[in-house]
Amino acid sequence: MLAHKEGHTYNSFKGGFMVLIKDVERFSPAEKAKLKAGDEIISINGNEIKDVLDYRYYICEKKLSVLVRRGGEEKTFNIKKGEYDDLGLEFETFLMDSKHSCRNKCIFCFIDQLPKGMRETLYFKDDDSRLSFLQGNYITLTNMTEEDIDRIIKMRMSPINISVHTTDPELRVKMLKNPRSGEVLAYVKKLADAGIEINAQIVLCRGVNDGANLERTMHDLACLYPQVSSVSIVPAGLTKHRDGLYPLTPFTKEESAAVVAQVEAFAAACKASLGSSIFYCGDELYLEAGLPLPDGEYYEGYRQIENGVGMISSMKDELDSALENEDGDGRARAVSIATGHAAYGFICECAKKIEAKFPNVKINVYEIKNEFFGESVTVAGLVTGRDLVAQLSGKELYGELMLPANMLRYGGDLFLCGMSKEEAEEKLGVSITLCENDGYEFLDKIIGNEY
């Protein structure tokens, strides 16, 4: 009997899934072996293939025996290739499976704070260990089993990114609202004992897991160094759409400064005793506290930059280096930039540096207040097209508006509110240029260098 799952066919007689081949790359090892689109992989070298991790792991051999189902019959194809060469197969989904969804109801969950009527995909909560390894997503471990952990260890899936939040089992259950939240903390130690590198995250909630509990959590994680190689401490993002949710309030300026002082003191002790700071506050905490951000060396290679840790310091160093490599000239350019409240002061400083070296380059920087999610949300990546258009209409934009690339979804086509890049351009009468968090790219796009 056959049943279907995304990218799979389940064969109850065989007791396992078969992965459907969508396409075969020309001149690839798979084509040379006569595999075809429509074939369903049963096993590789006798190993069942459930998803992309199984597939990638088991094709790392020079000789493969691929068992497939074709037209109701089973056929075996023998393939010889380079040890790490790809087979050249395409599947219906990137994971060769559906995403694993989150089973928690975290008191700080940002998705629970989204207003109704947005794109359906925005409401999906993933908690998938495969995406942690492949794309850097953070996982809570609550939907994983001992078998899942053993597979990570067997395949040496490293590093793994884990949302820890607290090492107090009872408090973790309270924060994640999942009865398994406390017991699965044992998986962190099991992974560390097996030599799996872990990047951890603490989403800090005022009055919940801060203060003495944060100190305990940092201590417990530091005991797992060097396997726990870095830990970010970031404040919970709170929107105005929190009706009926756990009562959380943002950290004040003074409280943010106290958190930074606490983390930096603990990190300094780790640096002295272990050789690494391990613990780093997100840029938001420094900005809210009105404190200068550490220099680039403090972040020890920016291991958590995608989590908002050291992004500003990194971009500052890159821009300064890029400006040193440029001979200022008289070129004439005029561009506008829009960003969120948190980065506004920093972007203004960047603009002044560029204008000082290029006197005929004019840059207007605009701060966008987040009316859509609430003004407590200050990061540029959560600015919507709706707020952008409303607050920039009638402003001097010089015909070109530069935006952080993360303001739009991957692919650069839609804002969070569903407005397209093209619609925003039409409403504002400008050409929108997207820029990554990269000081070299930032300078090149502003002064008109080819990039």
Stockholm file with secondary structure:
# STOCKHOLM 1.0

chainA/1-451         MLAHKEGHTYNSFKGGFMVLIKDVERFSPAEKAKLKAGDEIISINGNEIKDVLDYRYYICEKKLSVLVRRGGEEKTFNIKKGEYDDLGLEFETFLMDSKHSCRNKCIFCFIDQLPKGMRETLYFKDDDSRLSFLQGNYITLTNMTEEDIDRIIKMRMSPINISVHTTDPELRVKMLKNPRSGEVLAYVKKLADAGIEINAQIVLCRGVNDGANLERTMHDLACLYPQVSSVSIVPAGLTKHRDGLYPLTPFTKEESAAVVAQVEAFAAACKASLGSSIFYCGDELYLEAGLPLPDGEYYEGYRQIENGVGMISSMKDELDSALENEDGDGRARAVSIATGHAAYGFICECAKKIEAKFPNVKINVYEIKNEFFGESVTVAGLVTGRDLVAQLSGKELYGELMLPANMLRYGGDLFLCGMSKEEAEEKLGVSITLCENDGYEFLDKIIGNEY
#=GR chainA/1-451 SS CEEEETTEEEETTTTEEEEEEEEECTTSHHHHTTCCTTCEEEEETTEECCSHHHHHHHTCSSEEEEEEEETTEEEEEEEECCTTCCCCEEESSTTSSCCCBCCCCCTTCSGGGSCTTSCGGGGCCBCCHHHHHHHCCCBCSTTCCHHHHHHHHHHTCCCEEEECSCSCHHHHHHHHTCTTTTTTHHHHHHHHHTTCCEEEEEEECTTTTSHHHHHHHHHHHHTTTTTEEEEEEEECCCCSCCTTSCCCCCCCHHHHHHHHHHHHHHHHHHHHHHSSCCEEECHHHHHHHTCCCCCGGGGTTTTTGGGTSSHHHHHHHHHHHHHHTSCCCCCCEEEEEEEEHHHHHHHHHHHHHHHHHSTTEEEEEEEECCTTTCTTCCCGGGCCHHHHHHHHTTSCCTTEEEEEGGGBCTTSCBBTTSCBHHHHHHHHTSEEEEECSCHHHHHHHHHTCCC
#=GC SS_cons         CEEEETTEEEETTTTEEEEEEEEECTTSHHHHTTCCTTCEEEEETTEECCSHHHHHHHTCSSEEEEEEEETTEEEEEEEECCTTCCCCEEESSTTSSCCCBCCCCCTTCSGGGSCTTSCGGGGCCBCCHHHHHHHCCCBCSTTCCHHHHHHHHHHTCCCEEEECSCSCHHHHHHHHTCTTTTTTHHHHHHHHHTTCCEEEEEEECTTTTSHHHHHHHHHHHHTTTTTEEEEEEEECCCCSCCTTSCCCCCCCHHHHHHHHHHHHHHHHHHHHHHSSCCEEECHHHHHHHTCCCCCGGGGTTTTTGGGTSSHHHHHHHHHHHHHHTSCCCCCCEEEEEEEEHHHHHHHHHHHHHHHHHSTTEEEEEEEECCTTTCTTCCCGGGCCHHHHHHHHTTSCCTTEEEEEGGGBCTTSCBBTTSCBHHHHHHHHTSEEEEECSCHHHHHHHHHTCCC
//
